[in-house]
Every structure is written in structure tokens, then in C-alpha cells.
Amino acid sequence: GELDVAPFLLHYTAAIMHTLPKVMNHYFPDSAISSSTYGSKLAVATGGGSKYPKHVDNVALPDQRKLTVILYLNPEWDEANGGEIRLWGHDGAS
């Protein structure tokens, strides 16, 4: 799993998830983002054409998320490498 591949990143992600609500609530007081209830997904791609398949993040309704954070940690990334995020609407169109 991700813990075996990138243990530091798992702990880093948890730290962000505990810190970000305080920062967001400071700058956006009406957001009322909780630091006690959160979900996270850490995906580690090792390069060489690896990819993350098109998927639905949350099929549970109602979706009560207020914030989604995507963090790419690719210091040598170049636009020619591809790998950019693609977002899809409910109708399946990108």
C-alpha cells in the first residue's frame, strides 16, 4: 500500500488535513471546515506511464465535502510529461 511506498507522504498528508481547516476557517470564516472529520486518499504514481483511472470520489449522497485538495509533488515535472488533472462533470464531459 501507500504506507509501504511513501510513509513520509502519508504523515505529511495527515498533517495537512489537520492544519488546513484552521487556515481555511481563518480566511473564510463562513466555511466552518472541521478538523475532526475528514477523509483522505493518498495515491502514489511511480512514473513510467502510470496513471490514476477515471473514478468518482464520493458516491455517498449527500456529498458533504466542502473542500477537495489535490497536491502534486513532482519537482521535475514538465508540461511535456503529461499527467495533468482532468475533471469530469456529471454528464461525463470533461
Phi and psi restraints in degrees (value plus and minus 20) as a CYANA .aco file:
   2 GLU   PHI     -82.3   -42.3
   2 GLU   PSI     -53.4   -13.4
   3 LEU   PHI     -83.1   -43.1
   3 LEU   PSI     -56.8   -16.8
   4 ASP   PHI     -91.2   -51.2
   4 ASP   PSI     -57.5   -17.5
   5 VAL   PHI     -99.1   -59.1
   5 VAL   PSI     -60.7   -20.7
   6 ALA   PHI    -164.9  -124.9
   6 ALA   PSI      48.6    88.6
   7 PRO   PHI     -81.0   -41.0
   7 PRO   PSI     -57.1   -17.1
   8 PHE   PHI     -82.8   -42.8
   8 PHE   PSI     -61.0   -21.0
   9 LEU   PHI     -85.2   -45.2
   9 LEU   PSI     -54.9   -14.9
  10 LEU   PHI     -83.9   -43.9
  10 LEU   PSI     -63.7   -23.7
  11 HIS   PHI     -88.8   -48.8
  11 HIS   PSI     -58.0   -18.0
  12 TYR   PHI     -82.2   -42.2
  12 TYR   PSI     -63.8   -23.8
  13 THR   PHI     -81.5   -41.5
  13 THR   PSI     -63.9   -23.9
  14 ALA   PHI     -81.5   -41.5
  14 ALA   PSI     -60.3   -20.3
  15 ALA   PHI     -84.2   -44.2
  15 ALA   PSI     -60.8   -20.8
  16 ILE   PHI     -82.4   -42.4
  16 ILE   PSI     -64.4   -24.4
  17 MET   PHI     -85.1   -45.1
  17 MET   PSI     -46.4    -6.4
  18 HIS   PHI    -107.2   -67.2
  18 HIS   PSI     -43.9    -3.9
  19 THR   PHI    -113.6   -73.6
  19 THR   PSI     -59.1   -19.1
  20 LEU   PHI     -77.8   -37.8
  20 LEU   PSI     -61.0   -21.0
  21 PRO   PHI     -77.9   -37.9
  21 PRO   PSI     -60.4   -20.4
  22 LYS   PHI     -82.6   -42.6
  22 LYS   PSI     -63.1   -23.1
  23 VAL   PHI     -85.5   -45.5
  23 VAL   PSI     -67.9   -27.9
  24 MET   PHI     -81.8   -41.8
  24 MET   PSI     -62.5   -22.5
  25 ASN   PHI     -87.2   -47.2
  25 ASN   PSI     -48.7    -8.7
  26 HIS   PHI     -86.9   -46.9
  26 HIS   PSI     -67.8   -27.8
  27 TYR   PHI    -104.6   -64.6
  27 TYR   PSI     -44.4    -4.4
  28 PHE   PHI    -152.1  -112.1
  28 PHE   PSI      55.0    95.0
  29 PRO   PHI     -77.7   -37.7
  29 PRO   PSI     -48.6    -8.6
  30 ASP   PHI     -95.5   -55.5
  30 ASP   PSI     -28.9    11.1
  31 SER   PHI     -92.9   -52.9
  31 SER   PSI     -52.2   -12.2
  32 ALA   PHI      27.1    67.1
  32 ALA   PSI      33.6    73.6
  33 ILE   PHI    -102.2   -62.2
  33 ILE   PSI     111.1   151.1
  34 SER   PHI    -105.7   -65.7
  34 SER   PSI     119.9   159.9
  35 SER   PHI    -116.7   -76.7
  35 SER   PSI     -23.2    16.8
  36 SER   PHI    -118.4   -78.4
  36 SER   PSI     -39.6     0.4
  37 THR   PHI    -142.5  -102.5
  37 THR   PSI      92.0   132.0
  38 TYR   PHI    -176.6  -136.6
  38 TYR   PSI     141.0   181.0
  39 GLY   PHI    -147.1  -107.1
  39 GLY   PSI     129.4   169.4
  40 SER   PHI    -160.7  -120.7
  40 SER   PSI     133.5   173.5
  41 LYS   PHI    -155.7  -115.7
  41 LYS   PSI     101.9   141.9
  42 LEU   PHI    -127.8   -87.8
  42 LEU   PSI      98.4   138.4
  43 ALA   PHI    -133.8   -93.8
  43 ALA   PSI     108.1   148.1
  44 VAL   PHI    -133.4   -93.4
  44 VAL   PSI      98.2   138.2
  45 ALA   PHI    -128.5   -88.5
  45 ALA   PSI     112.2   152.2
  46 THR   PHI    -118.4   -78.4
  46 THR   PSI     -10.8    29.2
  47 GLY   PHI      68.3   108.3
  47 GLY   PSI    -186.3  -146.3
  48 GLY   PHI      45.0    85.0
  48 GLY   PSI      13.1    53.1
  49 GLY   PHI      68.8   108.8
  49 GLY   PSI     -12.2    27.8
  50 SER   PHI     -85.1   -45.1
  50 SER   PSI     135.3   175.3
  51 LYS   PHI    -172.6  -132.6
  51 LYS   PSI     145.1   185.1
  52 TYR   PHI    -133.0   -93.0
  52 TYR   PSI     100.1   140.1
  53 PRO   PHI     -89.1   -49.1
  53 PRO   PSI     135.3   175.3
  54 LYS   PHI     -76.4   -36.4
  54 LYS   PSI     112.0   152.0
  55 HIS   PHI    -175.7  -135.7
  55 HIS   PSI     149.5   189.5
  56 VAL   PHI    -123.6   -83.6
  56 VAL   PSI     106.4   146.4
  57 ASP   PHI     -89.9   -49.9
  57 ASP   PSI     -60.0   -20.0
  58 ASN   PHI    -162.8  -122.8
  58 ASN   PSI      89.1   129.1
  59 VAL   PHI    -111.8   -71.8
  59 VAL   PSI     -29.5    10.5
  60 ALA   PHI     -93.0   -53.0
  60 ALA   PSI     116.7   156.7
  61 LEU   PHI    -138.1   -98.1
  61 LEU   PSI     121.7   161.7
  62 PRO   PHI     -99.2   -59.2
  62 PRO   PSI     129.6   169.6
  63 ASP   PHI     -97.5   -57.5
  63 ASP   PSI      93.4   133.4
  64 GLN   PHI    -119.0   -79.0
  64 GLN   PSI     -10.0    30.0
  65 ARG   PHI     -85.2   -45.2
  65 ARG   PSI     122.4   162.4
  66 LYS   PHI    -130.0   -90.0
  66 LYS   PSI     -38.2     1.8
  67 LEU   PHI    -171.8  -131.8
  67 LEU   PSI     115.0   155.0
  68 THR   PHI    -141.6  -101.6
  68 THR   PSI     112.0   152.0
  69 VAL   PHI    -139.4   -99.4
  69 VAL   PSI     109.7   149.7
  70 ILE   PHI    -141.6  -101.6
  70 ILE   PSI     104.3   144.3
  71 LEU   PHI    -145.5  -105.5
  71 LEU   PSI      98.6   138.6
  72 TYR   PHI    -119.4   -79.4
  72 TYR   PSI     109.2   149.2
  73 LEU   PHI    -137.5   -97.5
  73 LEU   PSI      47.1    87.1
  74 ASN   PHI    -140.7  -100.7
  74 ASN   PSI      66.8   106.8
  75 PRO   PHI     -82.6   -42.6
  75 PRO   PSI     -46.8    -6.8
  76 GLU   PHI    -120.4   -80.4
  76 GLU   PSI      -9.0    31.0
  77 TRP   PHI     -86.1   -46.1
  77 TRP   PSI     121.9   161.9
  78 ASP   PHI    -153.3  -113.3
  78 ASP   PSI     127.1   167.1
  79 GLU   PHI     -72.9   -32.9
  79 GLU   PSI     -52.8   -12.8
  80 ALA   PHI     -85.2   -45.2
  80 ALA   PSI     -39.4     0.6
  81 ASN   PHI     -91.4   -51.4
  81 ASN   PSI     -40.4    -0.4
  82 GLY   PHI      54.7    94.7
  82 GLY   PSI    -179.1  -139.1
  83 GLY   PHI      66.3   106.3
  83 GLY   PSI      -9.2    30.8
  84 GLU   PHI     -89.8   -49.8
  84 GLU   PSI     139.7   179.7
  85 ILE   PHI     -94.6   -54.6
  85 ILE   PSI     122.2   162.2
  86 ARG   PHI    -144.3  -104.3
  86 ARG   PSI     106.6   146.6
  87 LEU   PHI    -126.2   -86.2
  87 LEU   PSI     121.5   161.5
  88 TRP   PHI    -140.7  -100.7
  88 TRP   PSI     118.0   158.0
  89 GLY   PHI    -100.9   -60.9
  89 GLY   PSI     155.7   195.7
  90 HIS   PHI     -80.5   -40.5
  90 HIS   PSI     -46.9    -6.9
  91 ASP   PHI    -104.6   -64.6
  91 ASP   PSI     -18.3    21.7
  92 GLY   PHI      67.2   107.2
  92 GLY   PSI     -21.3    18.7
  93 ALA   PHI    -105.7   -65.7
  93 ALA   PSI     123.1   163.1
